[in-house]
Amino acid sequence: MKLPLIEPDLSLIRQERVLVDVRAPVEFAQGSLPGAVNLPLMDDEERRLVGIEYKQRGQQAAIELGQRLVSGGIREARIAAWQRLVEAHPDAVIYCYRGGLRSQIAQQWLADAGVERPRIRGGWKAMRQALCRRIDAAAEQPLLVVGGLTGCAKTALIQALSNGLDLEGCARHKGSAFGRHPLPAPSQIDFEHAMGLRLLSLPGPLVVEDESRHIGAANVPLAFWRAMELAPRVRVEMPLDWRLAQIHKDYIDDLWAIYRQQFGEWLGWTLMRKQLSSALARLKKRLGHARLARLQRLQQLAFREHERGNRQAHEAWLAPLLTEYYDPMYRYQLEKRDPGRFLHVGDWDSCLEVARSWAQEAARQSSGRPQPA
């Protein structure tokens, strides 16, 4: 019986097809495809044993060991799990690392049970290569970078644009010492796949936030980051009280909402305090001992006031954090930028409008249509 194969086409992801990943859980955790569900042929220990057998005695011996390990009730349970998923998602597609033996075995077992589904030629590796090519291609698209002091709501501006690529959202990190997300950060591979997924719907001019190459634990792919470094920029400038309200929302209100939802009142509050305290302590080298100690005292007082219902008490340590740490650091970086690359410097609304106008103009130029008078 010839089992059906399909090509590693990114339309599978764009169409939100359910992808049945039959690799071991440890492989899935290192990086999965968007829309994938891990229903492994072998668990981690079974895979380890089969791998040892393959190295010591070759492929046929490894296959035979795998058949012995995944047999009887274990085999039936795994086939049943695949069947349930396919019943819920009849257009599901199967893959393994290279689209070879494991996905073919899963495909055959399903076919023997009366369910025929295709597998992806080249598997995970081929699909990942296609996503990485999409990111490299995006480095050739027109690109605009939005900069500004901390608290200028640059991420919100990116999210307000139909052609905005939220790199911090892909990294699940706000790109600063206080930017850690309560949920685990994605692996480097999953960060790149999230970028690639978003880029599938963005074929034209792109707008991104000004970032270093490192966003939390993730690294922006080199070709794309080099394109960001060369791109024109706009810079958002907002008054201190406006920015203070914004980082209060980001660092306190939004963070607390996530912690409370994920962990409940008591544990959520404990974990949030720990995260904010640890974030401040990590700035010791830049702040110096005396300034750090002062901010830590203010932070602890703010925690106590917060527990009494006064959330605004956090401004006592957030304001000097802005003016004494973030602002000087950004201005130092700004001095190294070529001022001629800034298309516009202005408030949030004007920068949003300029970004939209730039995208329209860049799209017209890319299409080759004559420019209006």
N, C-alpha and C positions, 0 to 999 in steps of 0.2 A: 504494500500500500504506500503510495507516494503522499507524503505529508506536505501540506501547503506552506509555502514561504512567501513572505512579503518583504519589500525593500525597506531599509532603514530611513524612512521618510519622516521629516519633522511635522508633516501634516497629522501624523498619529497623535502628536502632542497638542498641536493647535486645535484639533477636533475634540480634545479631551477624552480620547479613547482610554479605557482602563487597560493598563499594562500589567501582566502577571509576571512578576520577577521571581524566578525559581532559584535564584542564587541563595547562598547561605545568609542568615541574618547578619553575620559580621561583615559581609561584603555589602549588603544593603545599607548598613549603618555608615559605611565609608562614603557612600554616594549613590543616590538612586535617580531614576528618571522621573520627571514631573508626571503625576498621575499613576505612579506605579504602586502596586500592592505586593508585599512580600509574602509569598506562599512557597516556601523552599522545597526543593526535591530532597535535600539533605540538610540536617541541622549542622551547627558549627562543629560539633565533635565528630559526627559522621564524615563531614567534609575533610576534617583534619586527618582522620584515619585513612580515608581513601587517597588523600594526597601523599601520605607516607608510602602507601602501597604502590602508587604510581611511580614514585621515585625509585623504589627498591626493586620492583618486579615488573613494571611496565603497565601499559594501558589495559590490556585484557584482564590482568590480575586485579587491577583497580576496579574495573567494571564488575567483575564477579563479586568482589568484596562489597561494593555498593549495593548490588542486588541482594546480598545476604543481609546487610544492615537495614535496608529499606524493603522489607517484605512483610507478608502477613497483614496484621492489623495496622501496622505503621503505614504501609503502602496504601491500604484501603482508606485510612483516615486522610492521607494527603490527596488522594484522588477525589475524595468526597469534598474536601475544601475547595479544590479547583472547580468541581462541578457546581458548587453553590455560587461561586463567584461568577462563573459563566452564565448560569441561569439568571442572575441579577443583571449581568452586563453581557448580552449576547455578542457584542462586537469586540470583546476582550481579545488581546493579543499576548502571546507568550514570548518571553525572552530569557536568556541566561547571559553569561559574560560575553561570549563570542558567538552566540547563536548556534552552538554546536550540540554536544552530546546531552547535557542536562536538559535543555529545552526540548530537544528531540525526544528524549525519554518521556518527559512530562506530556508532550504532545501525543506520543504513541499510547501511553496509558489512558489518556483522555479519550482518544479515538477508540480504543478497545472497549471503553465504557459507553460508547455511542455519542461522544461529543467531539466534533472536529473544529479545531481552532488553529489559525496560522501561527507560525513563529517568525520572529524578525531575523532576517539574514544579517549576520554579523553581530547580532545581539546588542547588549549594553554598550560595548566598545564602539560599535559603528554609530549608534545614536548619540553617544557622547561626542564623538568626533564631529558630527554634524552640528551639534549645539555650539561647540567651540569655534567651528568655522563661522557660525552666525555672529558670534561675539567679535571675531576678527574682522568680519565684513562691516560690522557696525562702527568700527574704528575709522572706516572710510566715509561714513555718512557725515553730513554737516553736524557740528556739535557746538553747543553753547553751554558755558559753565556759569552757575550762579554762586557767587561768594557773598561774604558779609560776616560781621561779628556774630559771636554766639548769641542766640536768642532772637535772631532776625527772621525766624520761621522760614528758613530756606527749604526745608523738607516739605512744609505745607505748600510752598510755592510750586515745587516740583510736582507734587501730587495734584495741584490744581490744573496742570497742563495735560492735555491729551497725549502729548509726545514726551512727557517727563519719564525719565528712568530713575527710580528711587533706589540707589545703590545701598543706602542704609537699610531700607526695607528688605532687600535681598539678603543682606548680611545679618539681619535681626540685631542691629547695633546702631546707636546714634553717633558713632564715630568720635567719642570723647571718653574721658575717664569715667564719666557718669552715664555712659551710653549703653551699658550692658542691659540686655533684655532678661526678664525673669525666666523665660523659657530657654532651653539649651540653644546655643548658636549652631547654625548649620555647618557641616563640614565644608572645606574649600570646594570640593566637587559640587555639593548641593548649592552653594552660593553661586558658582558659575552656571549651574543649570537653571537657577532662578533668574539670573540675568538673561540667559538665552531664551527662556520661556517668555519673559516680558518683551524681549526684542523681536520675537516672532510677529508681534502686532504693531511694531514700530519700524516701518520700512523707510521713513523719511528723516528729516532733521530731528535731532535728539537734544534734550535739555537735561543736564545733570547738575548735582550739587558739587561744589568745590570740595574735594576730599584728598587726603593723602592716599598713597597706594594701599595702606593698611586700614581696614575698617573692622575694628575688633580683631577677631582671629582670622578674618578673610583678607585676601589680597586681590585687588582689582587686576584682571589679566593685563599683562604688560603692554600689548599693542593698544588696548583701549585706554589705559592710563596715559601712555605717551600722547595719544590723540587729545586727551583732556588737558594735558600740560600745554599743548600748542593752540588750544581752542580760544576763541574770543570769550569775553566775560562780561557779566553785569554784576554790580555790587549793591546789595541791599543795605541801606543805612536807616536805622530806626533809633529813637531816643531811648535812654537807659531805662526809664520806667516801663516802657512798652516791652523791651527785651526782658526785663526782670519778670514781668508777668508771664511771658512766654516760657522762660526756663522753669518758672514755678509750675506751670502746667506740665511741662515735659518731665522734669525731675521729681516732682512731688505728686501732683494730681493724677496724671496718666499712669505713672509707675504704681501708685497705690491701688488704682483701679484694677490693674493687671494682677498684682500680688493678691489682692483680696479675692478676686474671682478664682484664681488658681489654687490658693492655699487657705482661704478663710481668714477671718478677722485676726485671730491671735498669731498664728504661724505666719500669715502674710505680713503683718506689722513687724514681727521679729526679723524676718528675712529682708524686708525693705530697709529697716534700720541698719542691718548688717551690711547690705550692699552700699548704701550711701556713706556709711562710716569708712568702709574699706576703700571706696573710691577716693574720698578725701585723703586718707592716709597714703595712698599711692602717689600723691602730689608732693610728698615731703621734700624730695630733691629740688623741685622747682620753687616751692613756696618758702623753704627754709624752716628751721625748727620753730622760731618764735611766731611766725605768721601762721604756720600750721596749727600750733597749739591754740592760738586765738580763735581760728575758724572752727576747730574741734569743740572748744567750749561753747561757741555760739550754736553749733549744730546740735549739741546735746541739750542745750536749753530749748532749742526749737522743737526737738522731739518731745520734750516734756509738755511744752505748750500745745503742740499738736494733739497730744493725748487728752488735753483739756478742751479741745475744740477750736483752738486758734491756729489754723493752718498757715496764716500769713506770717507767723513767727519765723518761718524759714527764710524770709527775705533778709534777715539779719546776717546770715552767712552766705546766701546766694549773691547778694549785691557785691560784697567784696571779692567773692570768687570771680565774678565777671570783671570787675574793674582792676583787680590786682593780679589776676592770672590769665584768664582767657583773652581779654582785650589787648594787653601788651604782647602776648604770643602771636595773635593774629596780625597786629600792626607790624611786628617784626617780619612776618612772612610776606606781608603786603609790600614792604619796602623792596623786596627782591623781585617783585612782579614788574613787568613793563607796563607803565600806565597807559600806553597807547593801545593795549589790548582790551581795555574796558570800553565797551560800547556805550555803557550807561551806568551812572551812579545815582541812586535815588531811593525813594521809599518803596515799601513792599508792593503797593498797588502799581506804581509806575514801572517797577522791574517786571512784574507779571505781564503788563501790557507790552513792554519792549520785547520780552521773550516770545510772546505770541506773534508780534509783528515780525520779529527775526525769523521765526519758523515759517511763516507764510512767504516771506521773501526768499528764504533759502530753498523752499519747495519750488517756487517759480523758477529760480535759477537752475535747479537740478533738472527740471522738466524741459529746459531749453526754450520756454516760451518767451516772446519779446516782453520787455519790461514796460509797464505803463508810464505815460509821460508824467 
